[in-house]
Amino acid sequence: MGDWWHRNIVEPGKLPLLLALTAFVLTFVITRVVTRLIRAGKGPFGNVEAGGVHIHHVVPGVVLTVVGGFGAVAGGRHGFGSALSAVVFGVGAGLVLDEFALILHLDDVYWTEAGRKSVEVVVVTASLVGLVLAGFTPFGVDGLSEDELQNRAGVIAFVAGNFLLSLLALSKGKARMAIFGVIVPVVALVGAVRLARPGSPWSRRFYGRRPRARAKARLRAYRHDRRWSGPSRAVQDWIGGRPDAG
């Protein structure tokens, strides 16, 4: 175990990334527990106010993210300083993204339907960082052979091709597949070849005069949403809490 830890985490300089991810996830979980206790009126916790102004936790989150980010840049990938900066950055990022919906809407939508965006962004961020930690790199460059890596033209073509596939998936209204496709090329490929979602830029541009394609796309989107919207909402409620009614 010690040899695996040193070879896969310490030696390639991934310890700060692991610490940042751990701090990020723990901060999000603890923050959600505390806010749910405050919402339920339980425990010793309460909202922080100064001069009658409610101080959202995104505020200290921004400060910690800036401090940890600059500290990580200055500290390199090894040593106590880089590890501490990674933890500080992870805590700050967890506080910031927990209120991502507030930043997006410029309104306190924490316990509303719009507030679910924060949970989605946190889950996607943790998943992507986890993939990078596991050895995946953006645009799938990690999957190339030694000979391919030595061929710069081949690498550039591979990266550009995967980038275009991710953009194509995004234009088809499949944002999650586009994002994960940046890390795992096959995901971008699947998103690029499948039918576009109704209302997406691709659908408006290429399905306008193809009623059968529009009907097929609507049917597929309906079946997909009916199959996965319920479980998705249940998981989000379990992680982030149920939004206020109405």
N, C-alpha and C positions, 0 to 999 in steps of 0.2 A: 504493500500500500504506500509506504514511504517513497519507494522508487517511482511508482506511478505518479504520485503527487509532485515530486521534484521534476520529473521528465515532462509532464503534461501541463502543470500549473505554474510552478516556480520558474523553471528554466526558460520557457517562452515568454515570461513576463506577464502571465495572465492573472496573477494573484490580485492586483488592484482591481481588475475587472470583476473578478469573483466577489471581492469585498464590496464593491460598488453595487453589484446586482443584489447581493444579500441584504445590504443596508436599504436599498431601494424597496425591495419586496417587504421587508420587516416594517419599514416606516409606513408604507401604504396600509399594511394590515393593522398596525397599532393605531394609526390615524383613524381608520374606518371604525375600529372598535370604540375609540374614544368619542368620535362624533355620534355614533349610534347610541352610546350611553347618555350623552348630552341631550340628544333628541328625545330619548325615553325618560329623561329627568332622573336618571340613576347615577350613583357614584358621586365622587367629590369633584368631578370635572365641570367646567363651565366655559362659556365663550370669553375670549379675551377682548377687552375694550379699553380704549384710551381716549379720553376726552369725548366720550359718547360715540366714538367711531369703532365699529366692529373690525378687529384685526384678523383678517383671514390668514390661514396658515400658509397660503401661497407667498405671503410677504417674507417671513423668515426663510421659506424655501428658496426664494430667489437669492437671498443673501448667502445662504449656505452653498447653493449651486455655484455662484460666482467665486466664492472663497475656495471651495473644493476644486473647481475647474482650473483656476489659475495655479493653485497649489500642485495639482497633478501635472500641469504643463511644466512647471519649474522643477518638480521632483523626479521626473523620469519614471521608469517602470519598476524600479527596485528600491528597497530601503523602507524605513519606518515612515518617512515623510510622504512617500507616494501612497503607502497603505492608508495612512490617516486621511490624506486628501481624498482618496477614493471613497472612504466611508462617509466623509463630510459631503462629498458630491452626491453619493447615493441617497443620503438622508434628504438633502435639498431637492433632488429630482423627484423623490417620492412625494414630498409635500407639494411641489409645484404641479405635478401631473395629477395628483388627487383632486386638484381644482382646475383641471384643464378646461372643463366646460365653462367655468366662470370667466376664464381668460378669453375663450372663444366667443361667448355671448356678451361679455362685459356686463354681466348681471349675476346675482346670487341664485343660481339654478341648481344648487347642490342636491337638494332633495326633490327635484322634478324629473320628468321624463328626459329632458335635455341633459340633465346631469349624468345620465348613463354614459355619455361620451367619455367622461373621465375614466370610468372603469374599463371601457374598451381600449382606450389609449394606454392605460397602465398594463393591461394584459398583453397587448401587442408589443409594447416596448420590452417587457420582461421576456417575452418569447423570442424576440429578435436578438436581444443581448445573450440569452441562453444559447441560441444557435451559434452566435459568434464565439462564445466561450467554449462550445463543444468542438470548434474547429472550422465552422463554415465561415467563409468570407464573402463580402458583397460581390454579386455578379458571378458567383461560382468559380472564381479563379482557383480555389483550392482543389477543384476536381481535375485540373490539368496535369498531364504527365510532365516529367522533367524536360523532355525534348520540346513539348509545347510551350513550357514556361520560358525556354531559351529562345523561342521564336517570338519576338516582340509583335510582329505583325499578326500572328495567330492569336496571341493573347488579346490584342486590341480588338480584333474582329470578334472574338468570343464575348468580350465584355460589351462591345457595342451591340451585338446581336441580342444578348440577354436584356440589355437596357431597353432596346426597342420592343422586345416582347413584354416587358413590364409596363412600358408606356401604352402598348396596345391593350393590355388587360385593364389598365386604368381607364382608357377611353371607352371600354365596354362596360364601365360602371362597377368594376370589381376591384375596389381599392385595397381590400385586405390581401387578395391574391397578388396584386401588383407589388405591395410592400414586401410580402414574404418571398415573392419571386425574385427580388433583388438579392436575397440570400440563397434561395434554393431555385435554380433555373427551371426545373421541371414544373414548379408551381406557376411560374410566369407563362410557360408554354401552354399549360392547360387553360389558364385564364385567357390567353390570346386566341386559342382556336375555338373555344366554346361560344355559344350565342351571346350577344350583348344583352344587358338588362334593359328593359323599357325605360325610356327617358335619358339614357346615356348618350354622350356625343356620337358614338359609333351608330347607335340605333337611329338617331335623328338624321344622320348623314346618309346611311346606306340602306335603311329599312323603310324610308319614306314612301317608296313606290313598290314595296314588296309586302303586300298584306299578309301573305302566308308566313313570311319570316317574322313579321310583327306579332302575329297571333301565336306562333310557336314560342317566341321569346317571352310573351306575357304568360303563357301557360307554364313554361318552365320556371319562370320567376315566382309565379303563384305557388306551384308545388314545392319549390325550394323554401320559400318563406313559411308556408304552412307547416312544413316538416321541421324546420329549425328555429322558428321564432319563439315557440314555447319553451323549449329547452334552453335557448340562449337567454331569454328573460329570466328564467328560473336561476340560472347560474349567476347572472348579474345581480339579481336580488339577494342571492346568498352571499356574494362577495361584497357588494356595496350597499345593500339595504334597499328596501322597497320604496319607490318614489311616492310622494304624497298623492292622494287621490285628487282627480280634477286637474 
